[in-house]
Structure formats: structure tokens, C-alpha cells
Amino acid sequence: MPNIKSVKKDVIKSRKNHLRNVAAKSAMKTFIKKARLAIDSGAAEEEIAKAIQLAYKVIDKTAERGIIHKNQAARRKSRLMKYYHKQLQQAGQNAS
């Protein structure tokens, strides 16, 4: 632990921010997993749309707060939609 008072405060603040950032990233990953599970389970279109919408919201909010980079947020959203469309296409091929 540092001796200088302001540095001690900085250390405490950075640890607190780190915990907040870890929690936010974890929540974001959880919402992405829920959306992917909804897609995989073949749930109703409304459920899938709602899960994807929630995942998008959390990803955007995480990027807005500066916890992840905006390009990383865009990449995660893009991959989620790519996965969704791939599953839709496979379901369409299986049905016909």
C-alpha cells in the first residue's frame, strides 16, 4: 500500500472501479448467453427478439460507460446477429 494519501485514494478508487467493470462485463456476457440460448432453443420469435434486444441494450450501455470499447460492442452485436441469422437459415433448410 502506498504512503501518499492521494495515491491511497486512487488505489481504493481503481479497485472499486475494477469490481464495477467486472460485474458489468459479467452481466453483459450473461445477457448474450441468454440470447444465444433463446435462439438455440427454438423459442418463439417474440422471445428471441426480446432477448436480443436486452443483450443489445446491455452491450450498448457497457460501451457507453467506457467499460468496453465501442468497436468491441459493435463486434459482439454483429456476432450475435450473425449467429441468429445462421440459425434461422439452418432451420429453414431443415424445414424444407
N, C-alpha and C positions, 0 to 999 in steps of 0.2 A: 504494500500500500504506500502511495506517495506521501511525502511530508507536507507539501504545499496544499493549502486549504482549497484553492480553486481547482487544482488537479484532482483532489479527492472528490470534489463535487462532480467533476467531469467523468470520473470513473464510475461513480454511482449512477449518473445520468445515462452513460453509454450502456451500462448493464441493464438498466430499466428499459431503454430503447431496444436493446437486443432481444429481451424477453418478449416485448410487444411485437417486434418484427417476426420472431419465430412463430408466435401464436397466429399472426395474420397469414403467414405463408402456409402454416398447417391448415388453417381454416380454408384457405383458397384451394389447396390440394384436395381437401375433403369434398368440397363442392364440385370439383372437377370429377372426382371419383364417382360421386352420386350421379352426375350427369351421364358418365360413361356406363354406369350400371343400369340406368334407366334405358339407355339406348340398347344395351345388350339384352336386357330382359324382355324386350319387345313390348314395352308398356305402351299405353295409348299415346297418340300424337300430342295431346294436350299436356300430359305428364312430362314427356320428353322435352317439349318446348319450354315448360316451366323450369325444369331442371337446368337446361342450357341457359335460360335467361338469368337464373340465380347465379350460375357459375360465371357468366359474363359480368354481372354486376359486381361480384366479389373480386374478380380479376381486375376490373377497371378501378375499383376503389383501392386495391392494393397498389396498383401502379400510380394512382393519383397521390397517394400518401408518400410515394418515393421508396417504398419497400422493395419493389421490383422495378426494373427498367421498362419504359413504355414499349420497347421493341419485344421484350420478353412477354409482356402482356399480350401483344398482338400475335406473337408466335403461339402462345398457349391457346388463344381463342381460335386461331386458324387451324391448329391441330385438332381441336375438339370438333369443329365443324367438318373438317376433312374426314374424321372418324365417323361422324354421324352420316355423312353422305355415302361413305363407303358401305356402311351397314345397310342403308336404305337400298343401295344398288344391289347388294347381295340378296337382300330379302325379295327384291323384285325379280331377280333371276331364279330364285328358288320357287317363287310362286308360279312362274310360267313354265 
